[in-house]
Amino acid sequence: MPRFFVHFYDQRHAFRDDEGLDLADEAAARISAREAAQALTFDLRDEIADWSAWRVEVVDARGRTVIILPFAEVLEPVSVHAH
Protein backbone atom coordinates (compact mmCIF):
# COMPACT_ATOMS: atom_id res chain seq x y z
CA MET A 1 0.00 0.00 0.00
CA PRO A 2 1.40 3.43 -0.89
CA ARG A 3 2.46 5.85 1.84
CA PHE A 4 1.32 9.47 1.72
CA PHE A 5 2.40 12.47 3.81
CA VAL A 6 -0.02 15.35 4.47
CA HIS A 7 1.59 18.76 5.02
CA PHE A 8 -0.05 22.11 5.83
CA TYR A 9 1.42 25.50 4.87
CA ASP A 10 0.79 29.20 4.79
CA GLN A 11 3.32 32.01 4.26
CA ARG A 12 4.66 31.79 7.83
CA HIS A 13 3.87 28.33 9.15
CA ALA A 14 4.43 24.73 8.18
CA PHE A 15 3.04 21.63 9.79
CA ARG A 16 4.84 18.67 8.24
CA ASP A 17 3.82 15.05 8.48
CA ASP A 18 6.98 13.00 9.01
CA GLU A 19 5.22 9.68 9.63
CA GLY A 20 2.71 9.44 6.80
CA LEU A 21 -0.18 7.07 6.28
CA ASP A 22 -0.53 3.92 4.22
CA LEU A 23 -3.53 4.55 1.98
CA ALA A 24 -5.02 2.71 -0.99
CA ASP A 25 -4.54 5.45 -3.58
CA GLU A 26 -4.59 9.20 -4.29
CA ALA A 27 -8.37 9.34 -3.86
CA ALA A 28 -8.02 7.98 -0.33
CA ALA A 29 -5.18 10.46 0.28
CA ARG A 30 -7.44 13.32 -0.83
CA ILE A 31 -10.12 12.24 1.66
CA SER A 32 -7.52 11.89 4.43
CA ALA A 33 -6.13 15.36 3.62
CA ARG A 34 -9.60 16.92 3.87
CA GLU A 35 -10.24 15.22 7.20
CA ALA A 36 -6.84 16.21 8.59
CA ALA A 37 -7.32 19.84 7.52
CA GLN A 38 -10.74 19.96 9.14
CA ALA A 39 -9.28 18.51 12.35
CA LEU A 40 -6.42 21.03 12.30
CA THR A 41 -8.77 24.00 11.93
CA PHE A 42 -10.84 22.68 14.80
CA ASP A 43 -7.82 22.05 17.03
CA LEU A 44 -6.35 25.51 16.34
CA ARG A 45 -9.62 27.45 16.17
CA ASP A 46 -8.58 29.65 19.11
CA GLU A 47 -5.13 30.42 17.66
CA ILE A 48 -5.87 30.90 13.94
CA ALA A 49 -8.96 32.73 12.73
CA ASP A 50 -8.16 33.11 9.02
CA TRP A 51 -7.27 29.96 7.07
CA SER A 52 -7.56 31.58 3.62
CA ALA A 53 -3.78 31.54 2.99
CA TRP A 54 -3.36 27.90 4.01
CA ARG A 55 -2.99 24.90 1.70
CA VAL A 56 -2.70 21.14 2.07
CA GLU A 57 -0.03 19.28 0.16
CA VAL A 58 -0.02 15.51 -0.12
CA VAL A 59 3.33 13.97 -0.99
CA ASP A 60 4.00 10.35 -1.92
CA ALA A 61 6.84 8.21 -0.56
CA ARG A 62 9.11 9.33 -3.43
CA GLY A 63 8.67 12.97 -2.38
CA ARG A 64 6.42 13.80 -5.34
CA THR A 65 3.59 16.24 -4.61
CA VAL A 66 0.42 14.52 -5.78
CA ILE A 67 -2.28 16.82 -4.39
CA ILE A 68 -2.40 20.53 -3.51
CA LEU A 69 -5.63 21.86 -2.05
CA PRO A 70 -6.31 25.37 -0.79
CA PHE A 71 -8.06 25.36 2.57
CA ALA A 72 -10.96 27.27 1.00
CA GLU A 73 -11.68 24.12 -1.01
CA VAL A 74 -10.88 21.71 1.81
CA LEU A 75 -13.22 23.38 4.28
CA GLU A 76 -16.21 23.49 1.95
CA PRO A 77 -18.86 20.96 2.89
CA VAL A 78 -18.86 17.94 0.66
CA SER A 79 -22.16 17.58 -1.14
CA VAL A 80 -23.67 14.13 -1.13
CA HIS A 81 -26.43 13.42 -3.59
CA ALA A 82 -29.03 10.83 -2.59
CA HIS A 83 -30.22 8.54 -5.33
PyRosetta script that sets phi, psi and omega in degrees:
from pyrosetta import init, pose_from_sequence

init()
pose = pose_from_sequence("MPRFFVHFYDQRHAFRDDEGLDLADEAAARISAREAAQALTFDLRDEIADWSAWRVEVVDARGRTVIILPFAEVLEPVSVHAH")
pose.set_psi(1, 135.3)
pose.set_omega(1, -178.8)
pose.set_phi(2, -68.3)
pose.set_psi(2, 150.9)
pose.set_omega(2, 177.4)
pose.set_phi(3, -105.0)
pose.set_psi(3, 135.1)
pose.set_omega(3, 178.8)
pose.set_phi(4, -126.0)
pose.set_psi(4, 147.1)
pose.set_omega(4, 179.5)
pose.set_phi(5, -118.9)
pose.set_psi(5, 131.7)
pose.set_omega(5, -177.1)
pose.set_phi(6, -110.7)
pose.set_psi(6, 115.4)
pose.set_omega(6, -178.7)
pose.set_phi(7, -113.5)
pose.set_psi(7, 151.6)
pose.set_omega(7, 179.3)
pose.set_phi(8, -124.9)
pose.set_psi(8, 134.8)
pose.set_omega(8, -177.4)
pose.set_phi(9, -140.1)
pose.set_psi(9, 150.6)
pose.set_omega(9, 158.7)
pose.set_phi(10, -136.8)
pose.set_psi(10, -165.2)
pose.set_omega(10, -176.8)
pose.set_phi(11, -68.9)
pose.set_psi(11, -22.9)
pose.set_omega(11, -174.9)
pose.set_phi(12, -117.7)
pose.set_psi(12, -17.6)
pose.set_omega(12, -173.2)
pose.set_phi(13, -124.7)
pose.set_psi(13, 154.5)
pose.set_omega(13, 172.9)
pose.set_phi(14, -145.3)
pose.set_psi(14, 128.4)
pose.set_omega(14, 171.8)
pose.set_phi(15, -114.9)
pose.set_psi(15, 108.0)
pose.set_omega(15, -175.3)
pose.set_phi(16, -104.1)
pose.set_psi(16, 138.9)
pose.set_omega(16, 178.2)
pose.set_phi(17, -93.4)
pose.set_psi(17, 109.0)
pose.set_omega(17, -178.7)
pose.set_phi(18, -95.3)
pose.set_psi(18, -8.3)
pose.set_omega(18, -179.2)
pose.set_phi(19, -98.6)
pose.set_psi(19, -43.9)
pose.set_omega(19, -179.5)
pose.set_phi(20, 76.8)
pose.set_psi(20, 174.2)
pose.set_omega(20, -179.9)
pose.set_phi(21, -134.0)
pose.set_psi(21, 142.0)
pose.set_omega(21, 172.6)
pose.set_phi(22, -85.6)
pose.set_psi(22, 116.2)
pose.set_omega(22, -177.4)
pose.set_phi(23, -130.1)
pose.set_psi(23, 157.6)
pose.set_omega(23, -174.0)
pose.set_phi(24, -63.4)
pose.set_psi(24, -40.7)
pose.set_omega(24, -174.5)
pose.set_phi(25, -167.7)
pose.set_psi(25, -174.7)
pose.set_omega(25, -179.1)
pose.set_phi(26, -65.7)
pose.set_psi(26, -31.7)
pose.set_omega(26, 177.8)
pose.set_phi(27, -63.6)
pose.set_psi(27, -43.2)
pose.set_omega(27, 177.1)
pose.set_phi(28, -65.7)
pose.set_psi(28, -35.9)
pose.set_omega(28, 178.1)
pose.set_phi(29, -65.6)
pose.set_psi(29, -37.4)
pose.set_omega(29, 178.6)
pose.set_phi(30, -64.1)
pose.set_psi(30, -43.6)
pose.set_omega(30, 178.4)
pose.set_phi(31, -63.3)
pose.set_psi(31, -44.8)
pose.set_omega(31, 179.0)
pose.set_phi(32, -62.1)
pose.set_psi(32, -39.6)
pose.set_omega(32, 179.1)
pose.set_phi(33, -63.7)
pose.set_psi(33, -43.4)
pose.set_omega(33, 177.7)
pose.set_phi(34, -60.2)
pose.set_psi(34, -47.0)
pose.set_omega(34, -178.4)
pose.set_phi(35, -64.0)
pose.set_psi(35, -41.1)
pose.set_omega(35, 179.9)
pose.set_phi(36, -66.2)
pose.set_psi(36, -39.9)
pose.set_omega(36, 178.7)
pose.set_phi(37, -65.2)
pose.set_psi(37, -42.0)
pose.set_omega(37, 178.5)
pose.set_phi(38, -64.0)
pose.set_psi(38, -39.5)
pose.set_omega(38, 177.5)
pose.set_phi(39, -65.6)
pose.set_psi(39, -41.0)
pose.set_omega(39, 179.6)
pose.set_phi(40, -62.5)
pose.set_psi(40, -45.2)
pose.set_omega(40, -179.8)
pose.set_phi(41, -64.8)
pose.set_psi(41, -33.5)
pose.set_omega(41, 176.4)
pose.set_phi(42, -69.4)
pose.set_psi(42, -46.8)
pose.set_omega(42, -178.1)
pose.set_phi(43, -62.7)
pose.set_psi(43, -34.4)
pose.set_omega(43, -176.0)
pose.set_phi(44, -107.2)
pose.set_psi(44, 21.3)
pose.set_omega(44, -176.0)
pose.set_phi(45, -60.2)
pose.set_psi(45, -28.9)
pose.set_omega(45, 179.5)
pose.set_phi(46, -83.3)
pose.set_psi(46, -19.7)
pose.set_omega(46, -177.9)
pose.set_phi(47, -97.5)
pose.set_psi(47, -32.5)
pose.set_omega(47, -175.4)
pose.set_phi(48, -127.5)
pose.set_psi(48, 119.1)
pose.set_omega(48, -178.8)
pose.set_phi(49, -95.4)
pose.set_psi(49, -31.6)
pose.set_omega(49, -174.6)
pose.set_phi(50, -114.8)
pose.set_psi(50, 112.2)
pose.set_omega(50, -179.1)
pose.set_phi(51, -100.4)
pose.set_psi(51, 7.8)
pose.set_omega(51, -172.3)
pose.set_phi(52, -63.1)
pose.set_psi(52, -26.0)
pose.set_omega(52, -179.2)
pose.set_phi(53, -90.6)
pose.set_psi(53, -3.4)
pose.set_omega(53, -175.9)
pose.set_phi(54, -84.1)
pose.set_psi(54, 153.5)
pose.set_omega(54, 174.4)
pose.set_phi(55, -142.7)
pose.set_psi(55, 156.9)
pose.set_omega(55, 174.7)
pose.set_phi(56, -108.2)
pose.set_psi(56, 132.7)
pose.set_omega(56, 173.2)
pose.set_phi(57, -122.0)
pose.set_psi(57, 129.5)
pose.set_omega(57, 176.5)
pose.set_phi(58, -107.4)
pose.set_psi(58, 127.8)
pose.set_omega(58, -176.0)
pose.set_phi(59, -120.4)
pose.set_psi(59, 139.5)
pose.set_omega(59, 177.7)
pose.set_phi(60, -85.4)
pose.set_psi(60, 178.6)
pose.set_omega(60, -175.6)
pose.set_phi(61, -63.9)
pose.set_psi(61, -21.6)
pose.set_omega(61, 178.0)
pose.set_phi(62, -85.3)
pose.set_psi(62, -2.2)
pose.set_omega(62, -179.7)
pose.set_phi(63, 88.7)
pose.set_psi(63, 8.8)
pose.set_omega(63, -179.1)
pose.set_phi(64, -86.3)
pose.set_psi(64, 127.6)
pose.set_omega(64, 176.5)
pose.set_phi(65, -73.3)
pose.set_psi(65, 121.7)
pose.set_omega(65, -177.1)
pose.set_phi(66, -108.7)
pose.set_psi(66, -21.0)
pose.set_omega(66, 179.5)
pose.set_phi(67, -145.5)
pose.set_psi(67, 134.8)
pose.set_omega(67, 170.0)
pose.set_phi(68, -129.5)
pose.set_psi(68, 123.2)
pose.set_omega(68, -179.8)
pose.set_phi(69, -128.7)
pose.set_psi(69, 126.7)
pose.set_omega(69, 171.5)
pose.set_phi(70, -70.5)
pose.set_psi(70, 146.8)
pose.set_omega(70, -179.2)
pose.set_phi(71, -59.3)
pose.set_psi(71, -30.1)
pose.set_omega(71, 178.4)
pose.set_phi(72, -56.9)
pose.set_psi(72, -37.7)
pose.set_omega(72, 178.1)
pose.set_phi(73, -77.5)
pose.set_psi(73, -39.8)
pose.set_omega(73, -176.9)
pose.set_phi(74, -65.4)
pose.set_psi(74, -36.2)
pose.set_omega(74, -174.0)
pose.set_phi(75, -88.3)
pose.set_psi(75, -4.1)
pose.set_omega(75, 174.9)
pose.set_phi(76, -69.3)
pose.set_psi(76, 141.0)
pose.set_omega(76, 176.4)
pose.set_phi(77, -62.7)
pose.set_psi(77, 143.1)
pose.set_omega(77, 177.0)
pose.set_phi(78, -83.6)
pose.set_psi(78, 127.2)
pose.set_omega(78, 178.7)
pose.set_phi(79, -85.2)
pose.set_psi(79, 134.9)
pose.set_omega(79, 179.1)
pose.set_phi(80, -119.2)
pose.set_psi(80, 122.9)
pose.set_omega(80, -178.8)
pose.set_phi(81, -97.6)
pose.set_psi(81, 124.8)
pose.set_omega(81, 175.8)
pose.set_phi(82, -81.1)
pose.set_psi(82, 142.0)
pose.set_omega(82, 179.1)
pose.set_phi(83, -112.9)
pose.dump_pdb("model.pdb")
